[in-house]
Amino acid sequence: MLGQRKVDATPANHFRSERISVVNGRYFFSTREGTLEGPFFSKQDAEREVTRYLARHECARNISEYKVLR
């Protein structure tokens, strides 16, 4: 019989909040598109590049929306 007891853990969704990872001493960040960007020498470098990556994508989105409006 399958059932859940009060003491059993309830199923939960786990979301990944940390996008920066370390591989062989180098830092990378993962994107929603499934790419791994890097390597970077420090976590600060990777964090800075995350900001730049997001800014580039925001700019590209704004350009594509502008073209649609014209």
PyMOL Python script that loads the backbone (N, CA, C, O; Angstrom):
from pymol import cmd

cmd.read_pdbstr("""\
ATOM      1  N   MET A   1       0.838  -1.173   0.000  1.00  0.00           N
ATOM      2  CA  MET A   1       0.000   0.000   0.000  1.00  0.00           C
ATOM      3  C   MET A   1       0.892   1.249   0.000  1.00  0.00           C
ATOM      4  O   MET A   1       1.813   1.375   0.807  1.00  0.00           O
ATOM      5  N   LEU A   2       0.598   2.148  -0.908  1.00  0.00           N
ATOM      6  CA  LEU A   2       1.359   3.394  -0.977  1.00  0.00           C
ATOM      7  C   LEU A   2       0.582   4.487  -0.268  1.00  0.00           C
ATOM      8  O   LEU A   2      -0.611   4.664  -0.514  1.00  0.00           O
ATOM      9  N   GLY A   3       1.229   5.196   0.582  1.00  0.00           N
ATOM     10  CA  GLY A   3       0.588   6.289   1.293  1.00  0.00           C
ATOM     11  C   GLY A   3       1.644   7.194   1.887  1.00  0.00           C
ATOM     12  O   GLY A   3       2.831   6.869   1.901  1.00  0.00           O
ATOM     13  N   GLN A   4       1.206   8.305   2.364  1.00  0.00           N
ATOM     14  CA  GLN A   4       2.142   9.254   2.957  1.00  0.00           C
ATOM     15  C   GLN A   4       1.811   9.410   4.435  1.00  0.00           C
ATOM     16  O   GLN A   4       0.666   9.645   4.821  1.00  0.00           O
ATOM     17  N   ARG A   5       2.841   9.274   5.238  1.00  0.00           N
ATOM     18  CA  ARG A   5       2.683   9.470   6.677  1.00  0.00           C
ATOM     19  C   ARG A   5       2.925  10.935   7.015  1.00  0.00           C
ATOM     20  O   ARG A   5       3.509  11.682   6.229  1.00  0.00           O
ATOM     21  N   LYS A   6       2.477  11.322   8.170  1.00  0.00           N
ATOM     22  CA  LYS A   6       2.680  12.709   8.601  1.00  0.00           C
ATOM     23  C   LYS A   6       4.155  13.069   8.703  1.00  0.00           C
ATOM     24  O   LYS A   6       4.532  14.221   8.492  1.00  0.00           O
ATOM     25  N   VAL A   7       4.979  12.096   9.023  1.00  0.00           N
ATOM     26  CA  VAL A   7       6.402  12.378   9.203  1.00  0.00           C
ATOM     27  C   VAL A   7       7.185  12.340   7.894  1.00  0.00           C
ATOM     28  O   VAL A   7       8.353  12.730   7.866  1.00  0.00           O
ATOM     29  N   ASP A   8       6.560  11.876   6.805  1.00  0.00           N
ATOM     30  CA  ASP A   8       7.235  11.846   5.506  1.00  0.00           C
ATOM     31  C   ASP A   8       7.395  13.263   4.974  1.00  0.00           C
ATOM     32  O   ASP A   8       6.537  14.123   5.172  1.00  0.00           O
ATOM     33  N   ALA A   9       8.490  13.478   4.310  1.00  0.00           N
ATOM     34  CA  ALA A   9       8.721  14.792   3.695  1.00  0.00           C
ATOM     35  C   ALA A   9       7.733  15.001   2.556  1.00  0.00           C
ATOM     36  O   ALA A   9       7.433  14.078   1.799  1.00  0.00           O
ATOM     37  N   THR A  10       7.240  16.212   2.446  1.00  0.00           N
ATOM     38  CA  THR A  10       6.323  16.510   1.350  1.00  0.00           C
ATOM     39  C   THR A  10       7.130  16.804   0.094  1.00  0.00           C
ATOM     40  O   THR A  10       8.225  17.359   0.176  1.00  0.00           O
ATOM     41  N   PRO A  11       6.597  16.434  -1.067  1.00  0.00           N
ATOM     42  CA  PRO A  11       7.312  16.744  -2.309  1.00  0.00           C
ATOM     43  C   PRO A  11       7.464  18.259  -2.459  1.00  0.00           C
ATOM     44  O   PRO A  11       6.561  19.023  -2.115  1.00  0.00           O
ATOM     45  N   ALA A  12       8.587  18.667  -2.963  1.00  0.00           N
ATOM     46  CA  ALA A  12       8.834  20.100  -3.122  1.00  0.00           C
ATOM     47  C   ALA A  12       9.586  20.349  -4.417  1.00  0.00           C
ATOM     48  O   ALA A  12      10.359  19.513  -4.885  1.00  0.00           O
ATOM     49  N   ASN A  13       9.343  21.501  -4.973  1.00  0.00           N
ATOM     50  CA  ASN A  13      10.104  21.929  -6.140  1.00  0.00           C
ATOM     51  C   ASN A  13      11.382  22.590  -5.650  1.00  0.00           C
ATOM     52  O   ASN A  13      11.369  23.384  -4.710  1.00  0.00           O
ATOM     53  N   HIS A  14      12.468  22.252  -6.294  1.00  0.00           N
ATOM     54  CA  HIS A  14      13.745  22.862  -5.949  1.00  0.00           C
ATOM     55  C   HIS A  14      14.192  23.716  -7.119  1.00  0.00           C
ATOM     56  O   HIS A  14      14.284  23.241  -8.251  1.00  0.00           O
ATOM     57  N   PHE A  15      14.465  24.964  -6.840  1.00  0.00           N
ATOM     58  CA  PHE A  15      14.898  25.884  -7.872  1.00  0.00           C
ATOM     59  C   PHE A  15      16.355  26.229  -7.638  1.00  0.00           C
ATOM     60  O   PHE A  15      16.796  26.411  -6.503  1.00  0.00           O
ATOM     61  N   ARG A  16      17.077  26.314  -8.710  1.00  0.00           N
ATOM     62  CA  ARG A  16      18.486  26.636  -8.623  1.00  0.00           C
ATOM     63  C   ARG A  16      18.645  28.147  -8.674  1.00  0.00           C
ATOM     64  O   ARG A  16      18.274  28.780  -9.663  1.00  0.00           O
ATOM     65  N   SER A  17      19.180  28.712  -7.639  1.00  0.00           N
ATOM     66  CA  SER A  17      19.334  30.165  -7.623  1.00  0.00           C
ATOM     67  C   SER A  17      20.758  30.590  -7.955  1.00  0.00           C
ATOM     68  O   SER A  17      20.985  31.719  -8.389  1.00  0.00           O
ATOM     69  N   GLU A  18      21.700  29.707  -7.756  1.00  0.00           N
ATOM     70  CA  GLU A  18      23.094  30.037  -8.024  1.00  0.00           C
ATOM     71  C   GLU A  18      23.454  29.587  -9.430  1.00  0.00           C
ATOM     72  O   GLU A  18      23.474  28.389  -9.715  1.00  0.00           O
ATOM     73  N   ARG A  19      23.735  30.524 -10.295  1.00  0.00           N
ATOM     74  CA  ARG A  19      24.070  30.193 -11.682  1.00  0.00           C
ATOM     75  C   ARG A  19      25.571  30.100 -11.910  1.00  0.00           C
ATOM     76  O   ARG A  19      26.012  29.667 -12.974  1.00  0.00           O
ATOM     77  N   ILE A  20      26.353  30.500 -10.923  1.00  0.00           N
ATOM     78  CA  ILE A  20      27.807  30.483 -11.081  1.00  0.00           C
ATOM     79  C   ILE A  20      28.355  29.205 -10.464  1.00  0.00           C
ATOM     80  O   ILE A  20      28.027  28.852  -9.332  1.00  0.00           O
ATOM     81  N   SER A  21      29.196  28.520 -11.229  1.00  0.00           N
ATOM     82  CA  SER A  21      29.803  27.288 -10.738  1.00  0.00           C
ATOM     83  C   SER A  21      31.305  27.329 -10.991  1.00  0.00           C
ATOM     84  O   SER A  21      31.793  28.119 -11.799  1.00  0.00           O
ATOM     85  N   VAL A  22      32.025  26.467 -10.289  1.00  0.00           N
ATOM     86  CA  VAL A  22      33.477  26.387 -10.412  1.00  0.00           C
ATOM     87  C   VAL A  22      33.833  25.027 -10.988  1.00  0.00           C
ATOM     88  O   VAL A  22      33.408  23.991 -10.478  1.00  0.00           O
ATOM     89  N   VAL A  23      34.623  25.046 -12.063  1.00  0.00           N
ATOM     90  CA  VAL A  23      35.112  23.818 -12.683  1.00  0.00           C
ATOM     91  C   VAL A  23      36.617  23.966 -12.854  1.00  0.00           C
ATOM     92  O   VAL A  23      37.082  24.864 -13.556  1.00  0.00           O
ATOM     93  N   ASN A  24      37.368  23.096 -12.220  1.00  0.00           N
ATOM     94  CA  ASN A  24      38.835  23.133 -12.290  1.00  0.00           C
ATOM     95  C   ASN A  24      39.406  24.509 -11.948  1.00  0.00           C
ATOM     96  O   ASN A  24      40.354  24.972 -12.583  1.00  0.00           O
ATOM     97  N   GLY A  25      38.828  25.152 -10.949  1.00  0.00           N
ATOM     98  CA  GLY A  25      39.339  26.441 -10.500  1.00  0.00           C
ATOM     99  C   GLY A  25      38.925  27.627 -11.356  1.00  0.00           C
ATOM    100  O   GLY A  25      39.341  28.753 -11.086  1.00  0.00           O
ATOM    101  N   ARG A  26      38.123  27.401 -12.373  1.00  0.00           N
ATOM    102  CA  ARG A  26      37.625  28.482 -13.234  1.00  0.00           C
ATOM    103  C   ARG A  26      36.125  28.637 -13.005  1.00  0.00           C
ATOM    104  O   ARG A  26      35.432  27.668 -12.694  1.00  0.00           O
ATOM    105  N   TYR A  27      35.634  29.852 -13.161  1.00  0.00           N
ATOM    106  CA  TYR A  27      34.228  30.158 -12.895  1.00  0.00           C
ATOM    107  C   TYR A  27      33.448  30.235 -14.202  1.00  0.00           C
ATOM    108  O   TYR A  27      33.932  30.755 -15.207  1.00  0.00           O
ATOM    109  N   PHE A  28      32.230  29.704 -14.162  1.00  0.00           N
ATOM    110  CA  PHE A  28      31.321  29.695 -15.301  1.00  0.00           C
ATOM    111  C   PHE A  28      29.942  30.103 -14.804  1.00  0.00           C
ATOM    112  O   PHE A  28      29.643  29.984 -13.616  1.00  0.00           O
ATOM    113  N   PHE A  29      29.097  30.589 -15.724  1.00  0.00           N
ATOM    114  CA  PHE A  29      27.694  30.770 -15.365  1.00  0.00           C
ATOM    115  C   PHE A  29      26.833  30.117 -16.431  1.00  0.00           C
ATOM    116  O   PHE A  29      27.176  30.095 -17.614  1.00  0.00           O
ATOM    117  N   SER A  30      25.716  29.593 -15.982  1.00  0.00           N
ATOM    118  CA  SER A  30      24.793  28.927 -16.899  1.00  0.00           C
ATOM    119  C   SER A  30      23.653  29.878 -17.229  1.00  0.00           C
ATOM    120  O   SER A  30      23.276  30.728 -16.423  1.00  0.00           O
ATOM    121  N   THR A  31      23.118  29.715 -18.427  1.00  0.00           N
ATOM    122  CA  THR A  31      22.035  30.571 -18.887  1.00  0.00           C
ATOM    123  C   THR A  31      20.754  29.769 -19.003  1.00  0.00           C
ATOM    124  O   THR A  31      20.784  28.538 -19.007  1.00  0.00           O
ATOM    125  N   ARG A  32      19.626  30.464 -19.099  1.00  0.00           N
ATOM    126  CA  ARG A  32      18.345  29.786 -19.303  1.00  0.00           C
ATOM    127  C   ARG A  32      18.306  29.071 -20.645  1.00  0.00           C
ATOM    128  O   ARG A  32      17.562  28.108 -20.829  1.00  0.00           O
ATOM    129  N   GLU A  33      19.112  29.551 -21.573  1.00  0.00           N
ATOM    130  CA  GLU A  33      19.170  28.918 -22.892  1.00  0.00           C
ATOM    131  C   GLU A  33      19.962  27.615 -22.860  1.00  0.00           C
ATOM    132  O   GLU A  33      20.024  26.895 -23.857  1.00  0.00           O
ATOM    133  N   GLY A  34      20.561  27.317 -21.719  1.00  0.00           N
ATOM    134  CA  GLY A  34      21.292  26.069 -21.559  1.00  0.00           C
ATOM    135  C   GLY A  34      22.758  26.141 -21.931  1.00  0.00           C
ATOM    136  O   GLY A  34      23.408  25.109 -22.092  1.00  0.00           O
ATOM    137  N   THR A  35      23.289  27.349 -22.070  1.00  0.00           N
ATOM    138  CA  THR A  35      24.709  27.480 -22.390  1.00  0.00           C
ATOM    139  C   THR A  35      25.508  27.683 -21.108  1.00  0.00           C
ATOM    140  O   THR A  35      24.977  28.132 -20.092  1.00  0.00           O
ATOM    141  N   LEU A  36      26.769  27.351 -21.172  1.00  0.00           N
ATOM    142  CA  LEU A  36      27.692  27.562 -20.062  1.00  0.00           C
ATOM    143  C   LEU A  36      28.704  28.595 -20.536  1.00  0.00           C
ATOM    144  O   LEU A  36      29.482  28.333 -21.453  1.00  0.00           O
ATOM    145  N   GLU A  37      28.695  29.755 -19.917  1.00  0.00           N
ATOM    146  CA  GLU A  37      29.551  30.865 -20.332  1.00  0.00           C
ATOM    147  C   GLU A  37      30.781  30.926 -19.443  1.00  0.00           C
ATOM    148  O   GLU A  37      30.683  30.768 -18.226  1.00  0.00           O
ATOM    149  N   GLY A  38      31.930  31.153 -20.048  1.00  0.00           N
ATOM    150  CA  GLY A  38      33.163  31.234 -19.285  1.00  0.00           C
ATOM    151  C   GLY A  38      34.297  30.636 -20.078  1.00  0.00           C
ATOM    152  O   GLY A  38      34.118  30.369 -21.266  1.00  0.00           O
ATOM    153  N   PRO A  39      35.415  30.417 -19.509  1.00  0.00           N
ATOM    154  CA  PRO A  39      35.753  30.512 -18.089  1.00  0.00           C
ATOM    155  C   PRO A  39      36.148  31.926 -17.681  1.00  0.00           C
ATOM    156  O   PRO A  39      36.568  32.737 -18.506  1.00  0.00           O
ATOM    157  N   PHE A  40      36.005  32.199 -16.393  1.00  0.00           N
ATOM    158  CA  PHE A  40      36.416  33.460 -15.794  1.00  0.00           C
ATOM    159  C   PHE A  40      37.376  33.147 -14.653  1.00  0.00           C
ATOM    160  O   PHE A  40      37.292  32.083 -14.039  1.00  0.00           O
ATOM    161  N   PHE A  41      38.276  34.064 -14.375  1.00  0.00           N
ATOM    162  CA  PHE A  41      39.302  33.832 -13.360  1.00  0.00           C
ATOM    163  C   PHE A  41      38.788  33.962 -11.933  1.00  0.00           C
ATOM    164  O   PHE A  41      39.335  33.342 -11.020  1.00  0.00           O
ATOM    165  N   SER A  42      37.739  34.764 -11.729  1.00  0.00           N
ATOM    166  CA  SER A  42      37.217  34.937 -10.371  1.00  0.00           C
ATOM    167  C   SER A  42      35.694  34.959 -10.400  1.00  0.00           C
ATOM    168  O   SER A  42      35.082  35.129 -11.454  1.00  0.00           O
ATOM    169  N   LYS A  43      35.095  34.786  -9.228  1.00  0.00           N
ATOM    170  CA  LYS A  43      33.636  34.845  -9.126  1.00  0.00           C
ATOM    171  C   LYS A  43      33.150  36.251  -9.464  1.00  0.00           C
ATOM    172  O   LYS A  43      32.091  36.419 -10.069  1.00  0.00           O
ATOM    173  N   GLN A  44      33.923  37.252  -9.075  1.00  0.00           N
ATOM    174  CA  GLN A  44      33.547  38.634  -9.385  1.00  0.00           C
ATOM    175  C   GLN A  44      33.529  38.863 -10.897  1.00  0.00           C
ATOM    176  O   GLN A  44      32.641  39.546 -11.408  1.00  0.00           O
ATOM    177  N   ASP A  45      34.500  38.299 -11.612  1.00  0.00           N
ATOM    178  CA  ASP A  45      34.513  38.406 -13.074  1.00  0.00           C
ATOM    179  C   ASP A  45      33.265  37.756 -13.662  1.00  0.00           C
ATOM    180  O   ASP A  45      32.633  38.314 -14.559  1.00  0.00           O
ATOM    181  N   ALA A  46      32.915  36.583 -13.158  1.00  0.00           N
ATOM    182  CA  ALA A  46      31.735  35.876 -13.657  1.00  0.00           C
ATOM    183  C   ALA A  46      30.467  36.673 -13.368  1.00  0.00           C
ATOM    184  O   ALA A  46      29.592  36.773 -14.228  1.00  0.00           O
ATOM    185  N   GLU A  47      30.358  37.241 -12.169  1.00  0.00           N
ATOM    186  CA  GLU A  47      29.185  38.046 -11.819  1.00  0.00           C
ATOM    187  C   GLU A  47      29.074  39.268 -12.719  1.00  0.00           C
ATOM    188  O   GLU A  47      27.979  39.628 -13.152  1.00  0.00           O
ATOM    189  N   ARG A  48      30.212  39.910 -13.002  1.00  0.00           N
ATOM    190  CA  ARG A  48      30.212  41.068 -13.895  1.00  0.00           C
ATOM    191  C   ARG A  48      29.738  40.662 -15.285  1.00  0.00           C
ATOM    192  O   ARG A  48      28.970  41.388 -15.917  1.00  0.00           O
ATOM    193  N   GLU A  49      30.190  39.508 -15.762  1.00  0.00           N
ATOM    194  CA  GLU A  49      29.798  39.049 -17.092  1.00  0.00           C
ATOM    195  C   GLU A  49      28.335  38.629 -17.152  1.00  0.00           C
ATOM    196  O   GLU A  49      27.707  38.736 -18.205  1.00  0.00           O
ATOM    197  N   VAL A  50      27.784  38.153 -16.038  1.00  0.00           N
ATOM    198  CA  VAL A  50      26.343  37.866 -15.994  1.00  0.00           C
ATOM    199  C   VAL A  50      25.573  39.151 -16.255  1.00  0.00           C
ATOM    200  O   VAL A  50      24.622  39.165 -17.036  1.00  0.00           O
ATOM    201  N   THR A  51      25.986  40.232 -15.599  1.00  0.00           N
ATOM    202  CA  THR A  51      25.329  41.526 -15.787  1.00  0.00           C
ATOM    203  C   THR A  51      25.441  41.984 -17.235  1.00  0.00           C
ATOM    204  O   THR A  51      24.460  42.459 -17.807  1.00  0.00           O
ATOM    205  N   ARG A  52      26.606  41.850 -17.829  1.00  0.00           N
ATOM    206  CA  ARG A  52      26.801  42.237 -19.232  1.00  0.00           C
ATOM    207  C   ARG A  52      25.967  41.363 -20.165  1.00  0.00           C
ATOM    208  O   ARG A  52      25.378  41.859 -21.125  1.00  0.00           O
ATOM    209  N   TYR A  53      25.920  40.069 -19.880  1.00  0.00           N
ATOM    210  CA  TYR A  53      25.137  39.130 -20.691  1.00  0.00           C
ATOM    211  C   TYR A  53      23.657  39.535 -20.676  1.00  0.00           C
ATOM    212  O   TYR A  53      23.009  39.582 -21.722  1.00  0.00           O
ATOM    213  N   LEU A  54      23.135  39.825 -19.485  1.00  0.00           N
ATOM    214  CA  LEU A  54      21.733  40.225 -19.371  1.00  0.00           C
ATOM    215  C   LEU A  54      21.473  41.545 -20.090  1.00  0.00           C
ATOM    216  O   LEU A  54      20.429  41.710 -20.720  1.00  0.00           O
ATOM    217  N   ALA A  55      22.410  42.483 -20.001  1.00  0.00           N
ATOM    218  CA  ALA A  55      22.254  43.771 -20.682  1.00  0.00           C
ATOM    219  C   ALA A  55      22.227  43.588 -22.196  1.00  0.00           C
ATOM    220  O   ALA A  55      21.432  44.230 -22.883  1.00  0.00           O
ATOM    221  N   ARG A  56      23.096  42.712 -22.726  1.00  0.00           N
ATOM    222  CA  ARG A  56      23.097  42.449 -24.173  1.00  0.00           C
ATOM    223  C   ARG A  56      21.773  41.854 -24.623  1.00  0.00           C
ATOM    224  O   ARG A  56      21.241  42.236 -25.665  1.00  0.00           O
ATOM    225  N   HIS A  57      21.242  40.925 -23.848  1.00  0.00           N
ATOM    226  CA  HIS A  57      19.973  40.296 -24.222  1.00  0.00           C
ATOM    227  C   HIS A  57      18.809  41.273 -24.114  1.00  0.00           C
ATOM    228  O   HIS A  57      17.888  41.228 -24.929  1.00  0.00           O
ATOM    229  N   GLU A  58      18.841  42.144 -23.130  1.00  0.00           N
ATOM    230  CA  GLU A  58      17.807  43.167 -23.002  1.00  0.00           C
ATOM    231  C   GLU A  58      17.869  44.127 -24.190  1.00  0.00           C
ATOM    232  O   GLU A  58      16.834  44.504 -24.738  1.00  0.00           O
ATOM    233  N   CYS A  59      19.070  44.519 -24.585  1.00  0.00           N
ATOM    234  CA  CYS A  59      19.246  45.402 -25.733  1.00  0.00           C
ATOM    235  C   CYS A  59      18.730  44.735 -27.006  1.00  0.00           C
ATOM    236  O   CYS A  59      18.032  45.364 -27.802  1.00  0.00           O
ATOM    237  N   ALA A  60      19.068  43.475 -27.194  1.00  0.00           N
ATOM    238  CA  ALA A  60      18.605  42.743 -28.379  1.00  0.00           C
ATOM    239  C   ALA A  60      17.084  42.629 -28.387  1.00  0.00           C
ATOM    240  O   ALA A  60      16.458  42.739 -29.441  1.00  0.00           O
ATOM    241  N   ARG A  61      16.494  42.410 -27.228  1.00  0.00           N
ATOM    242  CA  ARG A  61      15.032  42.311 -27.143  1.00  0.00           C
ATOM    243  C   ARG A  61      14.395  43.650 -27.498  1.00  0.00           C
ATOM    244  O   ARG A  61      13.392  43.692 -28.211  1.00  0.00           O
ATOM    245  N   ASN A  62      14.971  44.741 -27.005  1.00  0.00           N
ATOM    246  CA  ASN A  62      14.443  46.070 -27.314  1.00  0.00           C
ATOM    247  C   ASN A  62      14.553  46.375 -28.801  1.00  0.00           C
ATOM    248  O   ASN A  62      13.640  46.966 -29.378  1.00  0.00           O
ATOM    249  N   ILE A  63      15.653  45.983 -29.425  1.00  0.00           N
ATOM    250  CA  ILE A  63      15.823  46.203 -30.865  1.00  0.00           C
ATOM    251  C   ILE A  63      14.781  45.421 -31.647  1.00  0.00           C
ATOM    252  O   ILE A  63      14.176  45.954 -32.577  1.00  0.00           O
ATOM    253  N   SER A  64      14.566  44.164 -31.281  1.00  0.00           N
ATOM    254  CA  SER A  64      13.593  43.349 -32.014  1.00  0.00           C
ATOM    255  C   SER A  64      12.181  43.885 -31.820  1.00  0.00           C
ATOM    256  O   SER A  64      11.380  43.846 -32.754  1.00  0.00           O
ATOM    257  N   GLU A  65      11.856  44.385 -30.631  1.00  0.00           N
ATOM    258  CA  GLU A  65      10.540  44.985 -30.408  1.00  0.00           C
ATOM    259  C   GLU A  65      10.392  46.267 -31.218  1.00  0.00           C
ATOM    260  O   GLU A  65       9.311  46.543 -31.738  1.00  0.00           O
ATOM    261  N   TYR A  66      11.451  47.048 -31.334  1.00  0.00           N
ATOM    262  CA  TYR A  66      11.418  48.283 -32.109  1.00  0.00           C
ATOM    263  C   TYR A  66      11.149  47.978 -33.579  1.00  0.00           C
ATOM    264  O   TYR A  66      10.365  48.673 -34.225  1.00  0.00           O
ATOM    265  N   LYS A  67      11.801  46.931 -34.113  1.00  0.00           N
ATOM    266  CA  LYS A  67      11.602  46.559 -35.514  1.00  0.00           C
ATOM    267  C   LYS A  67      10.175  46.117 -35.769  1.00  0.00           C
ATOM    268  O   LYS A  67       9.633  46.372 -36.845  1.00  0.00           O
ATOM    269  N   VAL A  68       9.563  45.463 -34.808  1.00  0.00           N
ATOM    270  CA  VAL A  68       8.182  45.004 -34.962  1.00  0.00           C
ATOM    271  C   VAL A  68       7.235  46.195 -34.992  1.00  0.00           C
ATOM    272  O   VAL A  68       6.241  46.179 -35.717  1.00  0.00           O
ATOM    273  N   LEU A  69       7.531  47.219 -34.218  1.00  0.00           N
ATOM    274  CA  LEU A  69       6.663  48.391 -34.147  1.00  0.00           C
ATOM    275  C   LEU A  69       6.729  49.249 -35.403  1.00  0.00           C
ATOM    276  O   LEU A  69       5.787  49.987 -35.691  1.00  0.00           O
ATOM    277  N   ARG A  70       7.813  49.168 -36.147  1.00  0.00           N
ATOM    278  CA  ARG A  70       7.974  50.011 -37.338  1.00  0.00           C
ATOM    279  C   ARG A  70       7.224  49.480 -38.485  1.00  0.00           C
ATOM    280  O   ARG A  70       7.251  50.068 -39.567  1.00  0.00           O
TER     281      ARG A  70
END
""", "prot")
cmd.dss("prot")
cmd.show_as("cartoon", "prot")
cmd.util.cbc("prot")
cmd.orient("prot")
